[in-house]
Amino acid sequence: MRPPTFYQKCRDQQWHINHLEHQQAQHIEQIRNLKDRLAIETARQSRVDANITYVAHKATNMEEVGGDAFLLRSRFFSLKDEHSN
């Protein structure tokens, strides 16, 4: 078998370069998408945490809340369940 010619080596090298550039572009796009998803999830999580903290504070002061204590406690546990999923 004959060794590859200069032209064949250049062609193969160019194919590999194009392949690596294509993979790099895909990875950059994937990183961008993951960053967007992380930002959305972080914002959603902070809203849930704020709701849980507010409801937990209200639930600990049940004497002051009066008849709404049961509603607050059930809201607290439903938010806590959403938070754990």
C-alpha positions in Angstrom: 0.0 0.0 0.0 1.3 3.5 -0.9 1.5 6.2 1.7 -1.1 9.0 1.4 -0.2 11.9 -0.8 0.2 15.5 0.4 -3.2 16.3 -1.1 -4.9 13.4 0.8 -3.3 14.4 4.1 -4.4 18.0 3.6 -8.0 16.8 2.7 -8.1 14.6 5.8 -6.8 17.3 8.0 -9.3 19.8 6.7 -12.1 17.3 7.3 -11.0 16.9 10.9 -10.7 20.6 11.4 -14.3 21.1 10.1 -15.5 18.3 12.3 -13.9 19.8 15.4 -15.3 23.3 14.6 -18.8 21.8 14.1 -18.6 20.0 17.5 -17.3 23.2 19.1 -20.3 25.2 17.8 -22.7 22.5 19.1 -21.0 22.6 22.5 -21.2 26.4 22.7 -24.9 26.2 21.8 -25.5 23.5 24.4 -23.7 25.6 27.1 -25.8 28.6 26.1 -29.0 26.6 26.5 -27.9 25.1 29.8 -27.1 28.6 31.2 -30.5 29.8 30.2 -32.2 26.8 31.8 -30.1 27.3 35.0 -31.1 31.0 35.2 -34.8 30.1 34.8 -34.6 27.3 37.3 -32.7 29.5 39.8 -35.3 32.2 39.5 -38.2 29.7 39.9 -36.4 28.2 42.9 -35.9 31.5 44.7 -39.6 32.3 44.3 -40.6 28.9 45.8 -38.1 29.5 48.7 -39.5 32.9 49.3 -43.1 31.5 49.4 -42.1 28.7 51.8 -40.3 31.2 54.1 -43.3 33.5 54.1 -45.9 30.7 54.8 -43.6 29.1 57.4 -43.4 32.4 59.2 -47.2 32.7 59.1 -47.7 29.1 60.2 -45.4 29.6 63.3 -47.6 32.5 64.4 -50.9 30.5 64.3 -52.2 32.2 67.4 -52.1 35.6 65.6 -53.5 34.1 62.4 -56.6 32.6 64.1 -59.0 30.7 61.8 -56.6 30.9 58.8 -54.0 28.7 60.5 -55.2 25.5 58.9 -55.2 27.1 55.4 -51.7 28.5 55.9 -50.4 25.2 57.2 -51.9 23.3 54.2 -50.4 25.9 51.8 -47.0 25.5 53.5 -47.0 21.8 53.0 -48.2 22.0 49.4 -45.4 24.4 48.6 -42.9 22.2 50.5 -44.0 19.2 48.4 -43.7 21.2 45.2 -40.2 22.3 46.3 -39.1 18.7 46.9 -40.1 17.6 43.4 
